[in-house]
Amino acid sequence: PLRRGDEEQNVAPPPPRSSTAHEVREEMSDFDDDGFPVDDDGFPDDADFDDDGFPDDDGFPDDDDVFPGEEAHEESAEERLKNSYHIAKAEEDPSTAIEMLLAIVREEPEVLGSKGKRGFKSLLHVMRCYFELGNLDESLKTLDSLLEYLQIPGILSEPRKQKAIREMLDTFKSCRDEAALEKFLDTMINYLEEKGPKSEWASAKLRLANLCFNQERLQKVGTIVNQVIKYCETAGSSAAKYRIEALVLQAQVASATKDYKKIEQIYEEIKEQKEGVLDDKTKALINEFGGKMYMARGEFETAYFRFKESFLAFNNSASDRRIPLLKYMILAAMLHNGEINVFAESEMLVFKDHKQIQPMAMLLNAYERDDVLTCERVISDNKKEIIGDPFIQTYIQSMLMTIRGQVLLNRIRPYNRLKITFLSKLLNLPPDEVEALIIQMILDNKINGKLDQVNKVLILKPPHTPLDERYMAIDRCVSQISSMLNQVSGKLVEM
């Protein structure tokens, strides 16, 4: 028997396979006409040199290179413009980039026969470069050229055109020059109103309304908001977010004009919107308006929690709006007269020493101690941080009256009679304002007494006891019996 090694050695080789025609051609192509192998000697052949004897490896076409025709020439020009555009776009110096891009804008019609997308893209980048340089006039002139390009048929597809419009709108998003921004928005609005898309028209309109609100042009804000709401009614659910933004602006105008009835109406309307339609900023604004509405109603505790929700939402997005909201929380807590610890949670505690919050925190501390003099001193020393906010100013006098009333109740408790002059010094108020405060507190049943306005004396009645109530009931009964006896006596005399 054969061993395994012998068995493998005696295995017959496979029969020879006939070469295919393709393989034969490949084998023949490995040899030149003289029968020598091609390109296996490591030296260049004649085909590797041009007519001048220089190596043909520079990557550029020679005179004897054949082109398919004019169509191929146009594609080459397109590629050259494309490469020039990307080089210009990568240029870090905006001024140099502008020169290179404007050269492409001029060259494109000459090379390709008409304006095209490469020129449009170049102008779009030129507008950004001018904006970056702070040359807003040239940026706005470039915008006019861009809008002319958009009206040329076939340059951009509809989706790409809409994207370009959004890019143009984004260019001036950070513009601080209000006059230039308004001119930009007016130009875009005029174009979009005629050419569309309407959704971008609504977006630009709302940006203009926000600008006008910051300039306190409230009447124009109202006009723009009404136009957007009218569009939203016809556009349906696709325009829901623009409707919400318009309503929020309406609420801001109502807040500025202290039209709390309008705020309540808008607040209820916005609350009915689906959850997915409202973004975090909108929710924060809605809660702020809700807080102001409850403040106007005198429901200070509910207002506090609405302000708190708004503060937390603004704080999550690191918005500067969180500072005024924390002030409103402190104000609502003071007016509530309840045990609300504003700085109990870490989110609020970190702002306790903030330069704008610290005066309000000091005011809260003095309020809790019924220290009316310190309250007034804190307000006087920090007018900008406290009464500089019109909303806080609306309630600061009410807050002071509340604390003065509390101080008054605490100080008059041991006495039966007090002179108005004494109370005037105690509360740091003119005598006539002290009298007005006392009268209001008597009417509210907070003070049991009467005011002698001739002698300028507050006369307090002793507190009622259960025995006093019994005597008063007997007194009323005796008075009624006496009245009945008088009536009977009168009738007997007539008889």
Secondary structure, DSSP 8 states (H G I E B T S, - for coil): ---HHHHHHT----------HHHHHHHHHTB-TTS-BSS-SSS--GGGB-TTSSBS-SSS--TT-----HHHHHHHHHHHHHHHHHHHHH-SSHHHHHHHHHHHHHHHHHHHSS--HHHHHHHHHHHHHHHHHT-HHHHHHHHHHHHHHHTSTTSS-HHHHHHHHHHHHHHTTT---HHHHHHHHHHHHHHHHHH--HHHHHHHHHHHHHHHHHTT-HHHHHHHHHHHHHHHHHHGGGGHHHHHHHHHHHHHHHHHTT-HHHHHHHHHHHHTS-GGG--HHHHHHHHHHHHHHHHHHT-HHHHHHHHHHHHHHHHHTT-TTHHHHHHHHHHHHHHHTS---GGGSHHHHTTTTSTTTHHHHHHHHHHHTT-HHHHHHHHHHTTTTTTTSHHHHHHHHHHHHHHHHHHHHHHHTT-SEEEHHHHHHHHT--HHHHHHHHHHHHHTTSS-EEEETTTTEEEE-----HHHHHHHHHHHHHHHHHHHHHHHHHHHHH-
